[in-house]
Amino acid sequence: MSKTPYHLSMPEDRTTSVVFASPHSGRDYSWAFLRKSVLDEHTIRSSEDAFVDQLLEAAVRFGAPVLSATVPRAFVDVNRSAEELDPALIEGVRSVAANPRIASGLGVIPRVVANGRAIYRGKLTAREAEQRISGCWRPYHETLQGLLDDSMAKFHEAILIDCHSMPHEAIESINHPGGQPDIVLGDRFGAAAHPEIVEHVERAFRAAGLKVARNAPFAGAYITQHYGRPSRGQHVVQVEIDRSIYMNEERIRPNGNFASFRRTMSKILSDIADVGRQVRPLAAE
């Protein structure tokens, strides 16, 4: 792994309370990790939100920081609670109350990648799990919280736009009035962000000609739930982007539309950054 499990790009001058993040685009697969896995170097990337970090790069031009994980989701998932340990994977972990993410192999140390393909032959030691959490998970979240604290100190509000990508097949079955969405926004059904902020983000994507849905099938996972505190002026909107728009999902490569979509995203990022320059009353939590 790299020396730090994330890459942080800072603007010359922070002019907005918005922070952009990509927790699942990490692609720093160490040789030691690949040797431990039964998967090949291509298959192990199937859970990765590939290239989302590149789609966010322009945000620093609009006064917003960009935090991107470099550690792969298959190694440690920073969009899970550090307590979501899988007893089927980690030695010495006791089974706890039903947790669908852990049961499906998608705890903080994932047991599987996309389509339920197992990453390992056997179990990991508790020590190795804790090393991944202390060395990767905690630094990412300490940095993220620090960015939000800085926003609160300077703007009296913090807005996190937590960006992901979704497999095209995940939305093919959605019966949405406007057709299959290109973008799914998650705000935990209103619990994670002020409605005005979510509406502003939705307008930014719609203005670019993209179809937008909310909270189905993705309402926001750990980061959205943990950091979304509208009553305290801290808001989170999860953004899921249809991968087929900008990449070849099977080959995990940018497609012919990548450069064009990145330019489109630049305008969207600019529009979203503007919401962090407005003043809102606190909402009841």
C-alpha positions as CSV (number, residue, x, y, z in Angstrom):
1,M,0.0,0.0,0.0
2,S,1.0,3.7,-0.4
3,K,2.3,5.6,2.6
4,T,-1.1,7.1,3.1
5,P,-4.4,5.4,2.3
6,Y,-5.8,8.5,0.6
7,H,-5.0,11.4,-1.7
8,L,-6.1,14.9,-0.7
9,S,-6.2,17.7,-3.2
10,M,-6.7,21.2,-1.7
11,P,-7.7,24.4,-3.5
12,E,-5.5,27.4,-3.2
13,D,-8.4,29.1,-1.4
14,R,-11.4,27.3,0.2
15,T,-14.4,29.3,-1.0
16,T,-17.1,26.8,-0.3
17,S,-18.2,24.6,2.6
18,V,-18.5,21.6,0.1
19,V,-16.1,18.7,0.4
20,F,-16.0,16.1,-2.4
21,A,-14.9,12.5,-1.6
22,S,-14.4,9.2,-3.4
23,P,-14.0,6.4,-0.8
24,H,-14.1,3.5,-3.3
25,S,-11.9,4.5,-6.2
26,G,-8.6,3.3,-4.6
27,R,-6.5,1.1,-6.8
28,D,-3.3,0.7,-4.9
29,Y,-3.2,-3.1,-4.8
30,S,0.0,-4.3,-3.1
31,W,1.7,-7.4,-4.2
32,A,1.3,-8.9,-0.7
33,F,-2.5,-8.4,-0.8
34,L,-2.7,-9.9,-4.3
35,R,-0.7,-12.9,-3.2
36,K,-3.1,-13.5,-0.4
37,S,-6.1,-13.4,-2.7
38,V,-7.5,-16.2,-4.8
39,L,-8.6,-13.6,-7.4
40,D,-6.7,-12.4,-10.4
41,E,-5.6,-8.7,-10.7
42,H,-8.6,-7.9,-12.9
43,T,-11.4,-9.6,-11.0
44,I,-10.4,-8.2,-7.7
45,R,-11.1,-4.7,-9.1
46,S,-14.8,-5.5,-9.8
47,S,-16.0,-3.7,-6.6
48,E,-13.9,-0.6,-7.3
49,D,-15.5,2.7,-8.2
50,A,-13.0,3.0,-10.9
51,F,-12.0,6.5,-12.1
52,V,-14.5,8.4,-9.9
53,D,-11.5,10.2,-8.4
54,Q,-10.6,11.5,-11.8
55,L,-14.1,12.7,-12.4
56,L,-13.8,14.9,-9.3
57,E,-10.4,16.4,-10.0
58,A,-11.7,19.8,-11.3
59,A,-13.4,20.5,-8.0
60,V,-10.3,22.2,-6.5
61,R,-10.7,24.9,-9.2
62,F,-14.0,25.8,-7.6
63,G,-12.6,26.2,-4.1
64,A,-13.4,22.7,-2.7
65,P,-11.1,19.9,-1.4
66,V,-11.2,16.5,-2.9
67,L,-10.5,13.4,-0.7
68,S,-10.0,10.1,-2.6
69,A,-9.1,6.8,-1.1
70,T,-6.0,5.1,-2.6
71,V,-6.5,1.9,-0.6
72,P,-8.8,-0.5,-2.5
73,R,-12.2,-1.2,-1.2
74,A,-11.4,-5.0,-1.5
75,F,-8.7,-4.4,1.2
76,V,-10.6,-2.3,3.6
77,D,-13.9,-0.5,3.0
78,V,-13.9,3.0,4.5
79,N,-17.7,3.2,3.8
80,R,-18.4,0.7,6.6
81,S,-18.2,1.1,10.3
82,A,-14.9,-0.1,11.9
83,E,-17.2,-2.4,14.0
84,E,-18.6,-4.3,11.0
85,L,-16.3,-7.2,11.3
86,D,-17.2,-10.5,9.6
87,P,-17.0,-13.6,11.7
88,A,-16.9,-15.7,8.5
89,L,-13.6,-14.0,7.6
90,I,-11.8,-12.8,10.7
91,E,-10.6,-15.2,13.4
92,G,-12.0,-14.7,16.9
93,V,-14.9,-12.4,15.9
94,R,-18.2,-13.3,17.5
95,S,-21.4,-13.3,15.5
96,V,-23.6,-10.3,16.4
97,A,-27.1,-9.1,15.6
98,A,-28.1,-9.6,12.0
99,N,-26.3,-7.2,9.7
100,P,-27.1,-7.7,5.9
101,R,-23.8,-6.1,4.8
102,I,-21.7,-8.5,7.0
103,A,-23.9,-11.4,6.0
104,S,-23.3,-10.8,2.4
105,G,-19.5,-10.5,2.9
106,L,-19.3,-6.8,2.7
107,G,-18.1,-5.7,6.1
108,V,-15.3,-3.3,6.8
109,I,-12.8,-6.0,5.7
110,P,-14.7,-7.5,2.7
111,R,-14.9,-11.2,2.2
112,V,-16.1,-11.0,-1.4
113,V,-16.1,-8.7,-4.4
114,A,-18.8,-8.1,-6.9
115,N,-21.2,-11.0,-7.6
116,G,-20.2,-12.7,-4.3
117,R,-16.8,-13.9,-5.5
118,A,-14.6,-14.8,-2.5
119,I,-11.4,-12.9,-2.1
120,Y,-9.5,-15.4,0.2
121,R,-9.3,-19.2,0.7
122,G,-9.4,-19.0,4.5
123,K,-9.6,-16.6,7.3
124,L,-7.6,-13.5,8.4
125,T,-6.2,-13.0,11.8
126,A,-7.8,-10.4,14.1
127,R,-4.4,-8.6,14.2
128,E,-4.3,-8.2,10.4
129,A,-7.9,-6.9,10.4
130,E,-7.0,-4.3,13.1
131,Q,-3.8,-3.3,11.2
132,R,-5.9,-2.5,8.2
133,I,-8.4,-0.5,10.2
134,S,-5.7,1.4,12.1
135,G,-3.5,1.9,9.1
136,C,-6.1,2.8,6.5
137,W,-9.7,3.2,7.8
138,R,-8.8,5.5,10.7
139,P,-6.5,7.9,8.8
140,Y,-9.1,8.3,6.1
141,H,-11.9,9.2,8.5
142,E,-9.6,11.5,10.6
143,T,-8.8,13.4,7.5
144,L,-12.5,13.5,6.4
145,Q,-13.6,14.8,9.8
146,G,-10.9,17.3,9.7
147,L,-12.1,18.7,6.4
148,L,-15.6,18.9,7.7
149,D,-14.5,20.6,10.9
150,D,-12.6,23.2,8.8
151,S,-15.7,23.9,6.8
152,M,-17.7,24.4,10.0
153,A,-15.1,26.7,11.4
154,K,-14.9,28.9,8.2
155,F,-18.4,28.7,6.8
156,H,-20.5,27.5,9.9
157,E,-21.7,24.6,7.7
158,A,-20.2,21.5,6.1
159,I,-21.5,19.7,3.0
160,L,-20.0,16.4,2.0
161,I,-20.6,15.1,-1.5
162,D,-19.7,11.4,-1.2
163,C,-19.2,10.1,-4.7
164,H,-19.5,6.5,-6.0
165,S,-20.3,4.6,-9.2
166,M,-22.9,1.9,-9.7
167,P,-22.9,-1.1,-12.1
168,H,-25.4,-0.5,-14.9
169,E,-27.1,-3.7,-14.1
170,A,-27.9,-2.4,-10.7
171,I,-30.3,0.1,-12.1
172,E,-31.7,-1.8,-15.1
173,S,-34.6,-3.1,-13.1
174,I,-35.5,0.2,-11.5
175,N,-39.1,1.3,-12.5
176,H,-38.4,5.0,-12.4
177,P,-41.0,7.4,-13.9
178,G,-38.4,9.2,-15.9
179,G,-36.7,6.1,-17.1
180,Q,-33.5,4.4,-15.8
181,P,-31.5,7.0,-13.8
182,D,-28.0,8.0,-14.6
183,I,-27.5,9.3,-11.1
184,V,-28.9,8.2,-7.8
185,L,-28.7,10.6,-4.9
186,G,-28.8,9.2,-1.3
187,D,-29.7,11.3,1.7
188,R,-31.1,8.6,4.0
189,F,-34.6,9.7,3.0
190,G,-34.0,13.2,4.2
191,A,-32.1,12.3,7.4
192,A,-28.6,13.2,6.2
193,A,-28.9,16.6,4.5
194,H,-31.1,19.7,4.3
195,P,-33.7,19.4,1.5
196,E,-32.5,22.6,-0.2
197,I,-29.0,21.1,-0.5
198,V,-30.2,17.8,-2.1
199,E,-32.4,19.8,-4.5
200,H,-29.5,21.9,-5.5
201,V,-27.3,18.8,-6.2
202,E,-30.2,17.3,-8.2
203,R,-30.6,20.4,-10.3
204,A,-26.9,20.4,-11.1
205,F,-27.1,17.0,-12.6
206,R,-30.4,17.5,-14.3
207,A,-29.1,20.7,-15.9
208,A,-26.4,18.6,-17.5
209,G,-29.1,16.4,-19.1
210,L,-28.8,13.5,-16.7
211,K,-31.7,11.5,-15.2
212,V,-31.7,11.6,-11.4
213,A,-33.4,9.4,-8.8
214,R,-33.3,9.5,-5.0
215,N,-32.6,6.9,-2.4
216,A,-33.4,3.9,-4.6
217,P,-31.6,1.6,-4.8
218,F,-28.9,3.5,-2.8
219,A,-29.9,5.6,0.1
220,G,-26.4,6.1,1.5
221,A,-24.2,3.8,3.6
222,Y,-22.0,4.3,6.7
223,I,-20.5,7.7,5.7
224,T,-23.9,9.2,4.8
225,Q,-25.4,7.9,8.0
226,H,-22.5,8.7,10.3
227,Y,-21.6,12.2,9.1
228,G,-25.1,13.5,8.1
229,R,-26.2,15.7,10.9
230,P,-28.4,18.5,9.4
231,S,-29.4,19.8,12.8
232,R,-25.7,20.6,13.5
233,G,-25.1,22.1,10.0
234,Q,-23.3,19.0,8.7
235,H,-24.8,17.5,5.6
236,V,-24.0,14.5,3.4
237,V,-25.4,13.6,0.0
238,Q,-24.2,10.3,-1.6
239,V,-23.9,10.4,-5.4
240,E,-24.0,7.2,-7.5
241,I,-23.0,7.5,-11.1
242,D,-23.9,4.9,-13.7
243,R,-20.5,3.4,-14.7
244,S,-21.6,2.7,-18.3
245,I,-21.7,6.4,-19.0
246,Y,-17.9,6.8,-18.8
247,M,-16.3,3.4,-18.6
248,N,-16.2,-0.1,-20.1
249,E,-17.3,-2.1,-17.1
250,E,-16.0,-5.4,-18.2
251,R,-12.5,-4.2,-19.0
252,I,-12.4,-1.6,-16.3
253,R,-11.2,1.1,-18.7
254,P,-12.4,4.6,-19.6
255,N,-14.7,4.4,-22.6
256,G,-14.9,6.8,-25.6
257,N,-17.2,9.1,-23.6
258,F,-14.9,9.6,-20.7
259,A,-13.3,12.9,-21.7
260,S,-16.6,14.4,-22.6
261,F,-18.2,13.2,-19.3
262,R,-15.3,14.6,-17.3
263,R,-16.0,18.0,-18.8
264,T,-19.7,17.6,-18.0
265,M,-18.7,16.8,-14.5
266,S,-16.6,19.9,-14.2
267,K,-19.6,22.1,-14.8
268,I,-21.7,20.0,-12.3
269,L,-18.9,20.3,-9.7
270,S,-18.9,24.0,-10.1
271,D,-22.7,24.2,-9.7
272,I,-22.6,22.0,-6.6
273,A,-19.8,24.0,-5.0
274,D,-22.1,27.0,-5.2
275,V,-24.4,25.5,-2.7
276,G,-21.7,25.8,-0.1
277,R,-21.7,29.6,-0.5
278,Q,-25.3,30.0,0.7
279,V,-26.6,30.5,4.2
280,R,-29.3,28.1,5.5
281,P,-31.2,27.8,8.8
282,L,-30.5,24.7,10.8
283,A,-33.0,21.8,10.3
284,A,-34.5,19.7,13.0
285,E,-32.8,16.3,13.1
